[in-house]
Amino acid sequence: MSAETAPLPSPELGEPYLLTPGPLTTSHEVKQAMLRDWGSWDDDFRAMTRDMRSRLLALIGANAQAYDCVPIQGSGSYCVEAMLGTFVPKDGKVLVLANGAYGLRAAQTMDYLGRAYTLIDKGDYLPPRGAEVAQALADDPAITHVLAIHCETSSGILNPVEEIAAATQAAGRKLLIDSMSAFGAVELDAGKLNYVAMVSSANKCIEGVPGFGFVIARTDELSAAKGNCHSLSLDVEAQWATMNKTGQWRFTPPTHVVAAFIQALKAHEAEGGVAGRGARYTRNRDELVAGMRDLGFETLLADRWLSPIIVTFFCPSDPNFDFTRFYELMKAAGFIIYPGKLTVVDSFRVGVIGQMDEHVMRRVVQAARQALTDMGVASAAPPAKALEERKKLAA
Ligand SMILES: *Cc1c(COP(=O)(O)O)cnc(C)c1O
């Protein structure tokens, strides 16, 4: 198929935009890259795996030579579990920093692994700060590792990883980062943050399709992790050793997903890498937030904590507002949004990642305006309770 006859991106054919943090809306080229089969043992596919790993390593900054990239089959949570099971020794102890569903899932993973951890649970969205990490590490010398969530996708907060990294390093402990929803759009410089390992997946900011994730880890820590893992299939060190020796994945690789991901990485590079991708997502977020605030909506988070990934809005207090109806009206207009995850007040979330720009976000705001009119909602202002909740978030 030539470029001239290629169909437009599928949202233009009536498929809705996914305003969700992965799976997300991918380009036509990414989908098209999946239209052939590869043998997993073949040289061509081995070269693809090599290319993908080195392209990913190039995204972590100047200190990349001390690191290697290990893809792992499955969704992002498989990679989080693989990272925890591989880098935390059986007699290690993790300080898990939670302020939402993904932090709590990491703690639950530690329960399954039967390995020791302490949890700092900040509730729905308050950020874990450097000073409290420093205090927790001073109080408990048994802690060997700290797990931080980069962007906590359940509220959309961009957690202060620099502060957390500084406190962890000052205390001589090791940092693990779940950068699932931020990597590729927000800088995560290995030289500055000195993490032992981080994880992300194919279907977030690089804009591939779901099917695998990847761990980027220090090679000395990879070597030292031999024998730690509780699981054969999730052993990052074993996957790394085999891949470096044979060029192959240990078990059936998601070949089509890898092909799509390489196409996505090329587009990421053409857009200007992490900085270019981050700039488009930031424009998306700014257009969305300004337009929604014009309609009377309020964000959960103050501007300083808003990620360029996904934004939480409070539901309006107007009794005519009904989230299910709002969702259906938005979907009919071509936009799939996300219910909120706050425990105290009702909310919804709008993702700003994927194949879309600020012009699309303007249409999202128009669709929200029309939905409010259709429901007979006069004001999108949230209940007073929501604004009180927000006051808890110190600047
Ligand atoms: C998406 C995501 C994950 C992984 O979720 P899966 O459903 O397993 O793909 C983990 N952590 C964060 C912060 C995420 O956004």
The ligand as an SDF file (V2000), in Angstrom:
LIG
                    3D

 15 15  0  0  0  0  0  0  0  0999 V2000
   -0.2020    1.1690   33.2780 C   0  0  0  0  0  0  0  0  0  0  0  0
    0.5520    1.1790   34.5430 C   0  0  0  0  0  0  0  0  0  0  0  0
    1.0420   -0.0200   35.1120 C   0  0  0  0  0  0  0  0  0  0  0  0
    0.8190   -1.3750   34.5000 C   0  0  0  0  0  0  0  0  0  0  0  0
   -0.5000   -1.6940   34.3440 O   0  0  0  0  0  0  0  0  0  0  0  0
   -0.9040   -2.9190   33.3950 P   0  0  0  0  0  0  0  0  0  0  0  0
   -2.4020   -2.8650   33.4630 O   0  0  0  0  0  0  0  0  0  0  0  0
   -0.3370   -4.1410   33.9530 O   0  0  0  0  0  0  0  0  0  0  0  0
   -0.3630   -2.6010   32.0430 O   0  0  0  0  0  0  0  0  0  0  0  0
    1.8220    0.0690   36.2500 C   0  0  0  0  0  0  0  0  0  0  0  0
    2.0880    1.2470   36.8230 N   0  0  0  0  0  0  0  0  0  0  0  0
    1.6250    2.4160   36.3310 C   0  0  0  0  0  0  0  0  0  0  0  0
    1.9850    3.7010   37.0150 C   0  0  0  0  0  0  0  0  0  0  0  0
    0.8460    2.4180   35.1750 C   0  0  0  0  0  0  0  0  0  0  0  0
    0.3820    3.5760   34.6740 O   0  0  0  0  0  0  0  0  0  0  0  0
  1  2  1  0
  2  3  1  0
  2 14  2  0
  3  4  1  0
  3 10  2  0
  4  5  1  0
  5  6  1  0
  6  7  2  0
  6  8  1  0
  6  9  1  0
 10 11  1  0
 11 12  2  0
 12 13  1  0
 12 14  1  0
 14 15  1  0
M  END
$$$$
